[in-house]
Amino acid sequence: MTLTYLCSLPLPDAWFDELQKRMPDVAVHRMTPDAVPPAPEVLAAVDLLHTSEWLPRADEVPGVRLVQLDTSGVDHVRGTSLWESGVPIATLGGIAPVPMAEYALMSILELAHRMPLIERHRADRSWPSNAERLASLTPRQLAGSTVAIVGYGRIGREISRLATTFGMHVLGVSRSGTRVAVAEKFDTGRQAPDNDPAELFPIDRLDEVLRRSDFLVVVVPLTELTRGLIGPAQLDLLPPGAFVVNIARGGIVDEAALLDRLRDGRVGGVALDVFDEEPLGAGSVWWTEPGALITPHVAGLAPQYHAQTLDLVVENLTRLAENRPLLNEVDRAAGY
């Protein structure tokens, strides 16, 4: 049976050439650069729709058997007719564990070594005295400290692997609090669940975890369960001077509460790659806030994106052809 593949993404010509080479029996269709949908007869024949923001009505793609998203999150798909249709939806999850883990460790190292304060000295061209350096720029020791990773899946395991090399103790928080099989998940990370030394907790024991955490890394998907998960009460459970890193989505961490605690010293520093409103406005206080590392939603950018995305698409096309379970299929009940 010939499968029909339709892509709405502006991928390079070489990507599609390689796809056709690896899947010669697949009919490959691309959206035009101005995003004009193909003819209705092509839409009607689509088996796999590879897309991000372009989401046709379910009745426009009546034969679709898989919607392959170019995103790890699915919050933008909820409420659409494709979501309500029950057609399998797969995410891009597993592409970015390595770069996201590296970003998380970069943030932990920069916060521990007081880089936000050092950068302010640089901006002011001020050289602190010996007493000032000892008082405010002495780094936090990583060895023996505890990092909590809220959202403990493929990315969390890779963060754990790196954190462990620095002598940190890892607390992983997930919905179930157990190590789960990853046979039907795409994963470019380097740590298998069986080799993971982290101490795992279910989400309903989050308060217990926060009380023990010198560093808090948030990487959980945005769902109805996780929206507002880290609010004022949760932040107040952290030990004084704890650091917070958010590489998940805006809406999970209460930004106003975090800002208050950063300013009064209850939180020692923050690294934020995601925000409630993106792009972050030029007038946002976060751009110049002392103690904050700010980046424009770049933690998940993957250097091997094209090659890894191609591997995922080829694998799911192959599984469709063979009627096997799909990689990265969304659990609609869980929301990711």
N, C-alpha and C positions, 0 to 999 in steps of 0.2 A: 504494500500500500504506500502510495506517495503522500508524504506529509507536506503541508503548506505552512510556511513560516513567514510572519510579517513583523518587521522591526520599525518602530517609530523613532529610534535613536540616531543621532548623527555620528555613527561610527565610521571609521575610515574604510575606503574601498578595499584595502588589503584584508581587513577583518572579514568582510563578506566573501572575498575570494577564498580565504582559508576555510570559512564555514562550508562553502560549496564544495571545496576539495575534499573535506573530511566527511561531508554528508551529500554525496552526489545525487541521491534519490530524493532530496528535499527541494521543493519549489520555494525559492527564496525571493521575498518581496520586501522592498524598502519604501518608507515614506519619502516624499520629496522634501527638499530642504525647507520649503515653506509650509510643511506639515499638512499638505492636502491629502486627505484619505484616499486610498485606492478605490477602484470601481467596486460597486456593491457585490458583484460576482466573486471578486477576490476576497472581500471581507467575509462573505458567506462560506468560503472554502478554508479559512484560516484554522489551523490546528493549534499552533503556538503563537501567541501574541507577545512580543518582546517590547516592553514599553516602560515608561516612567510616569509622566504626568498625563499623557494622552490616553484617556480611558473611554472608549466608545460604549454606547449602550449595549447591554447583553443581546438585545434582538438584532443588532447590527452585525454581530459575529456569532451566529447561531450554532456554528459547528466547533467553536473554540473548545479545546480540551485542556489548555493550560495558559494562564497569564503569567509570564515570566517578568517580574519587576526588575528594574535597574536600581532598586533601593533596598536597604535592609529593613526599613520601617514600612508599615502598611497603613499608618494613620490617615494618609491622604486617599486611601481606597475605600475605607469604611463608609458606608452609606451610599455607595454607588450601586448601580444595577448589577455590575459585575460581581461585587461583593455579595449582594443579595441572591445572585443566581446560583451560588454553590459551585460554580466552576473552580477547579483547583487554581490556587494562586501560589506562586513560589517567589521567594525573595532572593536578593543578592547576598544574603548572609554567608559568611565564610570567606569572602574576598579579602576582608581587611583586618583579621585578627592581629597580624604581625605589625602593620603600621599603627594601628590603634593602641596596641600594647606598648609599642615604642613611644608613642605620644604620651601615654599615661605615665610611663617611667621617666620620660623627660620632664614632665610636669612635677612629679614627685621629687626628682633631683633638684629642679630649679627652686621649688618651694622650700625644700629642706636646706638649700644653700642660700636662701634669702635673696634670690635674684630680683624679685620685684623691688625690694629696697635698694639693692645695688644699682638697678637700672635708674632709679630716681636720683641717686647720687650722680650717675653718669649724665642724666638729662640736666641736672643743676650744675654740673661741673664742680662738684664739691667733694673733697677728699676727707673722709671721716677721720677723726682722731683715733688713737689707739684705744682709748676708753670706749668710744662710740662703736668701733668695730667689734670689740669684745662683747659689748652689751647687746648690740642689735644684729650683728652679722655672723655670729658664731653659728655654724650649721647644726641642724637637728641630726642626731645620729640615726641612720637607717637600720643598722644591724640591731636586732632585738626589738625593733618597733613593730607595730601591728597595722596592716592595711586591710580594710574591708572593701570588698568588691561587690557592689550591689548590682545584680544582673550577671549571674555566673554561668556563662555558656562558653562558646568557642573563644570569644575575645577575653573573657574573664580568665580562662585557663592559661592563655598566653601571657596576660598580665601577671598572673601568679608565677609562671615559670621565670619571668624576668625578676620579679620582686624577690623571689626566693634566693636568687644568686647574690642579692645584696644583704642576705641574712634577715629578711623581713618575714614575719609570721603572717599568713594569709587567712582571712575569714571570707568565705564565699557565700553569698546570699542569692538563692534562686527560689522559684515558686515552690518547688518540692523539697529543696534542701538535700537532694540525693544526686549521685552521679548517674547520668542517663546515657543510654546507647546513642551513638552518633552515626549509625550506619546509613541513614537517609538524610544526612546533612553534609553539605559541601564545606570543607574545612581546610584552609591553607595554614592553620596554626601548627605549632611544633610540639605541643604537649598533649598526649593522649590522656583520657580520663583516668586510666589505670595507673599512670605515673604521677598523678597530681597529689601533692602533700597538703593541700589546703584543708582547713576545717570548714565543713559545710553546714549551712543553716537554712531552714525554710523561711519564707518572707515573714511569717507571723512571729519570728524571733528576732526581727530587725532591731528592736530596742536594745536587746541584750548585746547584739553585735556592736551597735553604735557606742555603747559605754566603754568598749574595749579598744576603740579605733583611734590610732594616732593619725592615720590618713584614711580618707573616705573617697573611693573612686566609684562614680555612678555611671553605669553603662547598660542599664536596663532598658528594654523597649518601652515606648510610650503607649500605654493602654489605659483603659478605664481604671484598672487596679493600681497602676503606677503614677497616674496623674496626681501631682501634689504629694507624692510619697515622702519626700524629704522636706518637711515643713518646720515651723518654729520649734515645736515640741521635740522633733527628732534631732535638730541641730543642737538643742540644749543638752542632749544626752551625750554629745561628744566630749571627750576630755578637754579641758582648757588648752587653747593653742593648737588644736587639731587642724589639719589641712583638708580642703575639699577640692576634688577634681570632678568636673562634669563633662563627659564626652558622649552623653546619651542623646537627649532631646530637651529642648526647652519645655517647661511645664511640669517637669518631674521634681526639680528643686525650686523651692520658694525663693526667688531672687531677692525680694525685698527683705525677707528674714535673714538671708545670707549676708546681704550688705550690712544690715544692722550689726550682726555679730562679728563681721570683719572689722567694722569701724570701732567697736568697743573692745576688741581684742579677744573675745571668746573663741573666734576662729583665727588661726594664725596666718592664713593665706589661702587664696583660691586660684584655681586654674579653670577657666570657662571657655569651652569651644562652641557651646550652643546656648541659645537664649530664647526667651518667651516670644520675642518678636525678632525676626530676621528678614533682611539685614539689620544689624544693630545700628540704630540711628546715630548720626554724628553728634547729637547732643547728649547721648547716654553718659551717665556718670562712670560707667564701667571703664571707658577708655582711659581715664586718668586716675582711677581709684588706686591709692597706695595698697600694696599687698595683693594685687590682682594681676594674673597673667591672662591676657585676652587674645584669642585667635578666632578667625572667621570661618568656623565650621570646616576645618581641614583635617581633623584627626583621622577620618576614614578614607582619605585619598590613598589609593593603592598603586604603587609603582608598576605592578604587573597586572593592572586592571584589564587591559585588552585580552591578554593571554588567558587569564583566569576566567573572565566572563565567557570567553569562547569555550573553554573546557566545560563550564556549567551548562551552557546552552546545548552543546553537542551531547552531553550526558542526558539532559532531559529530553531532547529529541529522540535519542536512542531508546530511552525508557518508554516514551510515548509509543514508538513503533513496536516495542516488544510488550506493551501493556504491563509494565512493571511499576512499582511505587516510585514516585517522583522525588527528586532532591529538593530540600528546602520548602516543602509544602507548608503553607500557613495553617496553623491551628486556629480556626476562627473563634472558637470558644475562649482560647487563651488570649487572642488578639495579636499574635505574632507567629 
